[in-house]
Structure formats: structure tokens, C-alpha cells
């Protein structure tokens, strides 16, 4: 008799767990969605605070990177070789360290939004313009 009672008790426990899981699944999905929305709102607030601070300082606010802009490690290397620049010179042009350029080119890391905006700005320039900008930055540093 005890085995029948134990089996019945085990089956009731299994079914109860199954019912609880189905009942809480919708809540878990809603919680996950709310967390994603909160994270997006926090990012938006941070961006707005940066813009407000730059306006108060009198500096123009950096333009947000278009969502359609994509990053590719091969494109960074292709751009650098197209300009005929070393990793160190390209890094100065973009405003990062040479190690960062190496990591981007080898797919070990990805640029942040600000860095991606700088990469996009450098994409459209030619060799002459790149050399002018490097000379100008060297003069400012001297």
C-alpha cells in the first residue's frame, strides 16, 4: 500500500510542478521584456545626458551612430591598407591605441558607439586627407 501512495504522491508532485511552470512562464517572459525595455531607457537617458552636458559646455554634441552602420574586422583592415597607413598611424587618425586597431582587425573586440562613429568618419576620406589630418594632429601634439 505504501508504494501506491508514494507513486500517487510522486505523480501529483510532478503534475503540480508542470502546472506551476506553465503558469509562471508568461510572467517570466514579461519580466525579461521589461528588463530589456528598462535597459534601453537607461541607454537613452545616458545619451541624452551626454548631449545636455555637451550643450552646456558649448561643444557640439556628437552625432549618434546610425543603427544601419555595421562593423566588420575585414573592413577596418581594408580601410587601413587602402589609406596606406600603419596600425599606429591609423589608430592616431581614429583616436584609439594601436592595440585596439589590432584587436578590431583580428576580431578580438568590437568598437564602442563613439569609436564606431570615428571609424565611419574616417571611411570616407582619401590618402591625402588622412595624411593632412595626421600632420595636423602631430603639430597639435608638438
C-alpha positions as a LaTeX table, in Angstrom:
\begin{tabular}{lrrr}
\hline
Residue & $x$ (\AA) & $y$ (\AA) & $z$ (\AA) \\
\hline
Unk1 & 0.00 & 0.00 & 0.00 \\
Unk2 & 2.83 & 2.38 & 0.73 \\
Unk3 & 4.26 & 2.04 & $-2.76$ \\
Unk4 & 0.92 & 3.00 & $-4.29$ \\
Unk5 & 0.71 & 6.04 & $-2.01$ \\
Unk6 & 4.29 & 7.03 & $-2.84$ \\
Unk7 & 3.65 & 6.64 & $-6.57$ \\
Unk8 & 0.46 & 8.69 & $-6.34$ \\
Unk9 & 2.21 & 11.37 & $-4.31$ \\
Unk10 & 5.09 & 11.50 & $-6.84$ \\
Unk11 & 2.68 & 11.84 & $-9.77$ \\
Unk12 & 0.75 & 14.63 & $-8.02$ \\
Unk13 & 4.04 & 16.43 & $-7.32$ \\
Unk14 & 5.12 & 16.10 & $-10.99$ \\
Unk15 & 1.83 & 17.42 & $-12.30$ \\
Unk16 & 1.86 & 20.31 & $-9.81$ \\
Unk17 & 5.34 & 21.33 & $-10.94$ \\
Unk18 & 4.24 & 21.19 & $-14.57$ \\
Unk19 & 1.23 & 23.39 & $-13.87$ \\
Unk20 & 3.32 & 25.88 & $-11.90$ \\
Unk21 & 5.88 & 26.06 & $-14.70$ \\
Unk22 & 3.23 & 26.84 & $-17.33$ \\
Unk23 & 1.61 & 29.42 & $-15.04$ \\
Unk24 & 4.87 & 31.26 & $-14.33$ \\
Unk25 & 6.27 & 31.09 & $-17.87$ \\
Unk26 & 4.23 & 34.08 & $-19.09$ \\
Unk27 & 5.35 & 36.12 & $-16.08$ \\
Unk28 & 8.99 & 35.25 & $-16.70$ \\
Unk29 & 8.70 & 36.37 & $-20.33$ \\
Unk30 & 7.08 & 39.64 & $-19.26$ \\
Unk31 & 9.83 & 40.26 & $-16.70$ \\
Unk32 & 12.51 & 39.66 & $-19.32$ \\
Unk33 & 10.79 & 42.09 & $-21.73$ \\
Unk34 & 10.52 & 44.73 & $-19.01$ \\
Unk35 & 14.22 & 44.38 & $-18.20$ \\
Unk36 & 15.13 & 44.86 & $-21.86$ \\
Unk37 & 12.95 & 47.96 & $-22.02$ \\
Unk38 & 14.49 & 49.36 & $-18.83$ \\
Unk39 & 17.99 & 48.78 & $-20.20$ \\
Unk40 & 17.05 & 50.58 & $-23.44$ \\
Unk41 & 15.62 & 53.50 & $-21.48$ \\
Unk42 & 18.78 & 53.72 & $-19.36$ \\
Unk43 & 20.90 & 53.84 & $-22.52$ \\
Unk44 & 18.65 & 56.56 & $-23.92$ \\
Unk45 & 18.92 & 58.60 & $-20.71$ \\
Unk46 & 22.72 & 58.27 & $-20.73$ \\
Unk47 & 22.83 & 59.51 & $-24.35$ \\
Unk48 & 20.55 & 62.45 & $-23.53$ \\
Unk49 & 22.67 & 63.39 & $-20.51$ \\
Unk50 & 25.77 & 63.41 & $-22.70$ \\
Unk51 & 24.05 & 65.68 & $-25.20$ \\
Unk52 & 22.89 & 68.04 & $-22.46$ \\
Unk53 & 26.40 & 68.19 & $-20.97$ \\
Unk54 & 27.93 & 68.93 & $-24.36$ \\
Unk55 & 25.38 & 71.68 & $-24.99$ \\
Unk56 & 26.12 & 73.22 & $-21.60$ \\
Unk57 & 29.85 & 73.14 & $-22.36$ \\
Unk58 & 29.28 & 74.87 & $-25.68$ \\
Unk59 & 30.63 & 71.96 & $-27.68$ \\
Unk60 & 28.56 & 70.41 & $-30.45$ \\
Unk61 & 27.01 & 67.13 & $-29.42$ \\
Unk62 & 28.45 & 64.08 & $-31.16$ \\
Unk63 & 26.11 & 62.66 & $-33.75$ \\
Unk64 & 24.66 & 59.31 & $-32.79$ \\
Unk65 & 25.78 & 56.39 & $-34.93$ \\
Unk66 & 23.17 & 55.25 & $-37.38$ \\
Unk67 & 21.77 & 51.86 & $-36.45$ \\
Unk68 & 22.37 & 50.64 & $-40.01$ \\
Unk69 & 26.16 & 51.11 & $-39.69$ \\
Unk70 & 27.78 & 47.73 & $-39.33$ \\
Unk71 & 31.25 & 46.80 & $-38.13$ \\
Unk72 & 33.48 & 44.34 & $-39.89$ \\
Unk73 & 37.01 & 43.39 & $-38.90$ \\
Unk74 & 37.97 & 42.91 & $-42.55$ \\
Unk75 & 36.69 & 46.37 & $-43.47$ \\
Unk76 & 38.90 & 48.01 & $-40.83$ \\
Unk77 & 41.97 & 46.29 & $-42.22$ \\
Unk78 & 40.93 & 47.02 & $-45.81$ \\
Unk79 & 40.39 & 50.69 & $-44.99$ \\
Unk80 & 43.78 & 50.93 & $-43.29$ \\
Unk81 & 45.61 & 49.29 & $-46.20$ \\
Unk82 & 43.67 & 51.41 & $-48.71$ \\
Unk83 & 44.95 & 54.51 & $-46.95$ \\
Unk84 & 48.46 & 53.04 & $-46.82$ \\
Unk85 & 48.79 & 53.64 & $-43.08$ \\
Unk86 & 50.43 & 51.65 & $-40.34$ \\
Unk87 & 48.29 & 50.47 & $-37.45$ \\
Unk88 & 49.81 & 53.17 & $-35.25$ \\
Unk89 & 49.01 & 55.97 & $-37.73$ \\
Unk90 & 45.51 & 54.65 & $-38.33$ \\
Unk91 & 45.00 & 54.48 & $-34.57$ \\
Unk92 & 46.00 & 58.14 & $-34.21$ \\
Unk93 & 43.62 & 59.03 & $-37.02$ \\
Unk94 & 40.71 & 57.22 & $-35.36$ \\
Unk95 & 41.70 & 58.31 & $-31.84$ \\
Unk96 & 42.45 & 54.92 & $-30.27$ \\
Unk97 & 45.53 & 52.88 & $-29.43$ \\
Unk98 & 47.36 & 50.69 & $-31.96$ \\
Unk99 & 46.49 & 47.64 & $-29.86$ \\
Unk100 & 42.82 & 48.50 & $-30.25$ \\
Unk101 & 43.23 & 48.56 & $-34.04$ \\
Unk102 & 44.96 & 45.17 & $-33.87$ \\
Unk103 & 42.11 & 43.72 & $-31.78$ \\
Unk104 & 39.49 & 45.12 & $-34.15$ \\
Unk105 & 41.25 & 43.77 & $-37.23$ \\
Unk106 & 41.60 & 40.31 & $-35.71$ \\
Unk107 & 38.01 & 40.22 & $-34.47$ \\
Unk108 & 39.01 & 40.05 & $-30.82$ \\
Unk109 & 36.96 & 43.10 & $-29.88$ \\
Unk110 & 34.41 & 45.50 & $-31.32$ \\
Unk111 & 34.36 & 49.30 & $-31.19$ \\
Unk112 & 32.07 & 51.18 & $-28.84$ \\
Unk113 & 29.50 & 53.57 & $-30.31$ \\
Unk114 & 31.81 & 56.60 & $-30.08$ \\
Unk115 & 34.65 & 54.68 & $-31.71$ \\
Unk116 & 32.34 & 53.36 & $-34.40$ \\
Unk117 & 31.35 & 56.94 & $-35.19$ \\
Unk118 & 35.04 & 57.83 & $-35.59$ \\
Unk119 & 35.57 & 54.83 & $-37.88$ \\
Unk120 & 32.63 & 55.91 & $-40.01$ \\
Unk121 & 34.07 & 59.43 & $-40.24$ \\
Unk122 & 37.40 & 58.05 & $-41.45$ \\
Unk123 & 35.80 & 55.73 & $-44.02$ \\
Unk124 & 35.05 & 58.50 & $-46.46$ \\
Unk125 & 38.46 & 60.14 & $-46.63$ \\
Unk126 & 41.30 & 59.51 & $-49.04$ \\
Unk127 & 45.07 & 59.17 & $-48.61$ \\
Unk128 & 45.79 & 62.88 & $-48.91$ \\
Unk129 & 43.15 & 63.86 & $-46.38$ \\
Unk130 & 44.36 & 61.16 & $-43.98$ \\
Unk131 & 47.94 & 62.42 & $-44.23$ \\
Unk132 & 46.77 & 66.02 & $-43.69$ \\
Unk133 & 44.88 & 65.01 & $-40.56$ \\
Unk134 & 47.88 & 63.07 & $-39.24$ \\
Unk135 & 50.19 & 66.03 & $-39.83$ \\
Unk136 & 47.74 & 68.37 & $-38.13$ \\
Unk137 & 47.48 & 66.08 & $-35.10$ \\
Unk138 & 51.28 & 65.80 & $-34.94$ \\
Unk139 & 51.58 & 69.62 & $-35.00$ \\
Unk140 & 49.00 & 69.95 & $-32.20$ \\
Unk141 & 50.87 & 67.39 & $-30.14$ \\
Unk142 & 54.21 & 69.18 & $-30.62$ \\
\hline
\end{tabular}
